[in-house]
Amino acid sequence: MISFRRFRNTDPPALAEVWNESHPSRSAYPIRTSALLDRWVFSKPYFDPDGLIVATDDADGRVLGYALAGFGPNEALSALDYTNGVICSVAVRPTVRRQAIARDLVQKVEEYLTARGATTLRAGPRWPHCPFGFGLYGGTNCPGFLASDPGADPFFKSLGYAPADTTLVFHKKLEAPIAIADGRFGMLRKKYETQVLRAASVPTWWHECVWGMLEPVEFRMVDKQANNAPAARAVVWELEGYGWRWGFPSAGILDIQVRPDLRRQGLAKLMLAQVLRFLQDQFFGICEVHAPAERPELVGLCKSATLEQVDVGTTYLKRVPR
C-alpha cells in the first residue's frame, strides 16, 4: 500500500534520491547533497510543509515520490497571490511508475492549492510564477517543464491541463571566437561603455525570494556623454551544477533590458556580444539564454547572435471549477 503525507524534517535525503533518479535529463541540477534543497526550497519564507506531499511505501516507509506546490506573486512582485497556484515539481522513482502515484500526488497538491484560494492552477514554474524550481530545474531561469523531459507533456494533458506559455532555450558554445557583427557597433562603442558589477541589485521582494543567496553579476551599459546614465543591463550567474551535467563550465543570462527610448539601436546585441566575450575570457564553455515566446525581440536577438535553440519549456494551465 502507498500512503501520502506532508513533508517531514527527516525527508530531505530521500527527496534528493528521488530527484536524482527521476531527473536524469539535461534540464535538472544534480543534487549531490540535500543542503541544496535547503537553499532552493526549504529556506524560502513562504515554504509550507503542507505544500510538499510525499508518497511512501507502507511496508518499509520508503519515500517513493513527491509533489511540490506553491503560489505565484502579485503584480507588484511584493507578496504572494493565493489565487495563482503553481505545481513546481512532481517526481516518482522509476521503479514504481505506472502505479498512478504521480496522478495522486498532483491531486493532493491541487487540493492544497485550491483550499487556500487558488482559482488558476499552473503546472511548470515560469517567471514570475516560480515559487520553487529556480536553481534546481530548467537552467538559467524557470521555463516551465522542458521538452527534454518527455513525460511531462502527456502527463499534464491527461490531467486536464492545457499548454499555455512557452520558453525557448538557447545555448552559445564559447570554444570559438565570438563573431557577432553589426554596423552600428562602432558608433555605439564611442558613446557607451560597459561596467561589470560583482553583485546585481535585487529589484523586488520576489526576486530576492526566488534568487535567495544568489549573487549574480550585473553588466551595465552607461552613456559616457550623459554622466554615465544607465542605458542597458544584463544579469548573469554561474550555472555550476548544470555545467557539470553539460560537460562545460556554464553561465546563464537571467535578463537583458534596454531603456525604452534607446531600443532598436543595437544596444542589446552589443551588450550580449560583450557578455559572451567576458564569459569566454573567464573560461566558460556555454552561455544559456531563455527567451519567452511572447518576446519576439529577445528570440530574434538570440538568433541574430548565432545562439542555438536546444530545448523548449511549456507551462500548463487548469482553471478551478467554481
C-alpha positions in Angstrom: 0.0 0.0 0.0 1.0 3.6 -0.6 0.3 6.5 1.7 0.5 10.2 1.2 1.6 12.7 3.8 3.0 16.2 4.3 6.7 16.9 4.4 8.8 16.0 7.5 12.2 17.3 8.5 13.7 13.9 8.1 12.7 13.7 4.4 15.4 15.7 2.5 18.0 12.9 2.0 15.2 10.6 0.5 13.8 13.5 -1.6 17.3 14.1 -3.0 17.4 10.4 -4.0 14.1 10.6 -5.7 15.1 13.8 -7.5 18.3 12.3 -8.9 16.5 9.1 -10.0 13.7 11.0 -11.6 15.6 13.8 -13.4 18.5 12.3 -15.4 18.0 14.8 -18.3 20.0 17.9 -19.2 17.4 20.1 -17.5 18.0 19.2 -13.9 20.7 20.2 -11.4 22.2 17.0 -9.9 21.6 17.1 -6.1 24.7 15.7 -4.5 23.7 16.9 -1.0 20.3 17.7 0.5 21.7 21.0 1.5 20.8 22.2 -2.0 17.1 21.6 -1.1 17.6 23.7 2.0 19.0 26.5 -0.2 16.5 26.4 -3.0 13.3 25.1 -1.3 13.1 25.0 2.5 14.7 28.4 3.1 12.0 30.3 1.1 10.0 32.5 3.5 6.8 31.1 2.1 7.7 27.4 2.2 4.8 25.4 3.6 5.3 21.8 4.6 1.7 21.1 3.7 2.5 22.1 0.1 5.1 19.3 -0.2 3.3 16.0 -0.4 5.3 12.8 0.0 4.3 9.3 -1.2 5.6 6.4 1.0 5.5 2.6 0.9 3.6 1.4 3.9 5.7 -1.8 4.1 9.0 -0.1 4.8 8.3 3.7 4.9 10.5 4.3 1.9 9.8 7.5 0.0 8.6 6.7 -3.5 7.8 10.2 -4.8 6.7 13.7 -4.0 5.0 16.8 -5.4 5.8 20.4 -4.5 3.5 23.3 -4.9 3.3 27.0 -4.0 1.8 30.3 -5.1 2.9 33.0 -7.5 3.3 36.7 -6.7 1.0 39.6 -7.1 1.6 42.1 -10.0 3.9 44.3 -7.9 6.0 41.3 -7.0 5.7 42.3 -3.4 3.6 39.5 -1.9 2.0 36.1 -2.7 -1.1 35.9 -4.8 -3.1 32.9 -3.4 -5.3 32.8 -6.5 -2.4 31.6 -8.6 -1.3 28.1 -7.6 1.8 26.6 -9.1 2.8 22.9 -9.2 6.6 23.2 -9.3 7.8 19.6 -9.3 6.5 16.1 -9.4 8.9 13.1 -9.1 8.4 9.4 -8.7 11.1 6.7 -8.6 11.3 4.9 -11.9 10.9 1.5 -10.3 7.4 2.3 -9.1 6.0 4.2 -12.1 2.7 3.3 -13.8 1.0 2.9 -10.4 -0.8 6.2 -10.5 1.4 7.6 -7.8 2.2 10.8 -9.8 -1.5 11.3 -10.6 -2.4 11.0 -6.9 0.4 13.4 -5.8 -0.9 16.0 -8.3 -4.4 15.6 -6.9 -3.1 16.1 -3.4 -1.3 19.3 -4.2 -4.3 20.6 -6.2 -6.4 20.1 -3.1 -3.8 22.0 -1.1 -3.7 24.9 -3.5 -7.5 25.3 -4.0 -8.2 25.0 -0.3 -6.0 28.2 0.1 -7.8 30.1 -2.6 -6.2 29.1 -5.9 -8.6 29.7 -8.9 -5.9 29.1 -11.5 -3.5 26.1 -11.4 -0.2 26.2 -13.2 2.0 23.2 -13.9 5.6 24.1 -14.5 7.3 27.1 -12.8 7.9 30.0 -15.1 8.9 33.5 -14.2 7.3 35.2 -12.3 5.1 32.2 -11.3 8.0 30.2 -9.9 7.9 29.9 -6.1 10.2 26.9 -6.3 12.3 25.4 -9.1 14.9 28.2 -9.8 18.4 26.9 -9.2 17.4 23.2 -9.5 15.5 22.8 -12.8 15.5 24.4 -16.2 18.9 26.1 -16.3 19.2 29.9 -16.4 15.6 30.6 -15.2 12.3 28.8 -14.8 11.0 27.8 -18.3 8.1 25.5 -17.3 8.6 21.8 -17.9 11.1 21.2 -20.7 10.6 19.0 -23.8 13.8 17.2 -22.8 11.6 15.7 -20.0 9.2 14.0 -22.5 6.8 12.5 -19.9 5.6 15.9 -18.6 3.6 17.0 -21.6 1.3 13.9 -22.0 1.0 13.5 -18.2 -0.3 17.0 -17.5 -2.6 17.0 -20.6 -4.1 13.7 -19.3 -5.0 15.6 -16.1 -6.8 18.4 -17.9 -4.0 20.9 -18.1 -3.7 22.9 -21.4 -0.4 24.1 -22.8 0.0 27.9 -22.3 3.2 29.9 -22.3 6.4 28.6 -24.0 10.0 29.5 -23.5 12.8 28.9 -26.0 16.1 27.8 -24.5 19.3 28.9 -26.4 22.9 27.9 -26.0 26.1 29.6 -27.2 29.2 27.4 -27.2 32.2 29.6 -26.4 35.1 27.5 -27.6 35.3 29.5 -30.9 36.0 33.3 -31.2 32.8 35.3 -30.7 31.9 36.8 -34.1 28.8 38.9 -33.8 29.0 41.8 -36.3 26.7 44.8 -36.6 27.5 48.0 -38.5 26.1 50.1 -35.6 28.7 48.8 -33.1 31.4 51.3 -33.9 29.2 54.4 -33.1 27.7 52.7 -30.0 31.2 51.9 -28.6 32.1 55.6 -28.8 29.1 56.7 -26.8 28.6 53.8 -24.4 30.8 51.7 -22.1 30.0 48.6 -20.2 30.6 48.2 -16.5 30.7 44.9 -14.6 29.2 45.0 -11.1 30.1 41.9 -9.0 26.7 41.8 -7.3 23.5 42.6 -9.1 20.9 44.8 -7.5 17.7 43.0 -6.4 14.7 44.9 -7.7 11.8 43.4 -5.8 10.9 41.2 -2.8 10.0 38.4 -5.2 13.4 38.5 -6.9 15.0 38.2 -3.5 12.9 35.3 -2.6 13.4 33.4 -5.8 17.1 34.1 -6.2 17.8 33.5 -2.5 21.5 33.8 -1.7 22.5 34.0 -5.3 24.8 36.9 -6.1 24.7 37.3 -9.9 27.0 39.6 -11.8 25.4 42.7 -13.4 26.6 44.1 -16.7 25.6 47.7 -17.1 25.9 49.8 -20.2 26.2 53.5 -19.5 26.1 56.7 -21.6 29.6 58.3 -21.3 28.2 61.6 -22.7 25.4 61.8 -20.2 27.1 61.4 -16.8 27.1 57.6 -17.1 23.3 57.4 -17.3 22.3 53.7 -17.5 21.2 52.6 -20.9 21.1 48.8 -20.7 21.5 46.0 -18.2 22.2 42.2 -18.2 22.3 39.9 -15.2 24.5 36.8 -15.3 25.0 33.9 -13.0 27.2 30.7 -12.9 25.3 27.5 -13.7 27.6 25.3 -11.7 25.7 22.1 -11.4 24.3 22.3 -14.9 27.8 22.8 -16.3 28.8 19.6 -14.6 25.9 17.8 -16.5 26.5 19.6 -19.8 30.3 18.9 -19.7 31.4 22.6 -19.8 31.6 25.4 -17.2 28.4 27.3 -17.9 26.7 30.6 -17.2 23.2 31.9 -17.8 22.0 35.4 -18.7 18.9 36.0 -16.5 17.7 39.2 -18.0 18.6 41.7 -20.8 17.0 45.1 -20.6 17.4 48.2 -22.7 15.9 51.6 -21.7 12.7 52.0 -23.7 13.8 55.2 -25.5 17.1 53.5 -26.7 15.7 50.3 -28.1 16.1 49.1 -31.7 19.6 50.8 -31.9 21.7 47.7 -31.4 22.4 48.1 -27.7 21.1 44.7 -26.7 23.1 43.0 -29.4 26.3 44.8 -28.4 25.8 44.0 -24.7 25.1 40.3 -25.5 28.3 40.2 -27.5 30.3 41.8 -24.7 28.8 39.4 -22.1 29.7 36.4 -24.3 33.3 37.6 -24.7 33.6 38.3 -21.0 32.4 34.7 -20.2 34.8 33.3 -22.8 37.7 35.2 -21.2 36.6 33.6 -17.9 36.9 30.1 -19.4 33.2 29.4 -19.5 32.2 26.9 -22.3 28.5 27.5 -22.6 26.2 30.5 -22.2 22.4 29.9 -21.9 19.6 32.4 -22.5 15.9 31.8 -22.1 13.6 33.7 -24.5 9.8 33.7 -23.7 7.9 33.1 -27.0 5.9 36.2 -26.3 9.0 38.3 -26.5 9.9 38.0 -30.3 12.6 40.7 -29.9 14.5 38.6 -27.5 14.1 35.5 -29.6 15.3 37.5 -32.6 18.3 38.8 -30.6 19.4 35.2 -29.7 19.1 34.1 -33.3 21.0 37.1 -34.7 23.8 36.4 -32.2 24.0 32.9 -33.5 22.8 31.1 -30.4 21.4 27.7 -31.0 18.0 26.6 -29.7 18.5 23.4 -27.6 15.2 23.0 -25.8 11.7 24.5 -25.2 9.8 24.8 -22.0 6.0 24.8 -21.5 3.8 25.8 -18.7 0.3 24.3 -18.4 -2.9 25.9 -17.1 -6.0 24.5 -15.5 -9.0 26.5 -14.2 -10.6 25.5 -11.0 -14.3 24.8 -11.4 -16.5 27.1 -9.3 
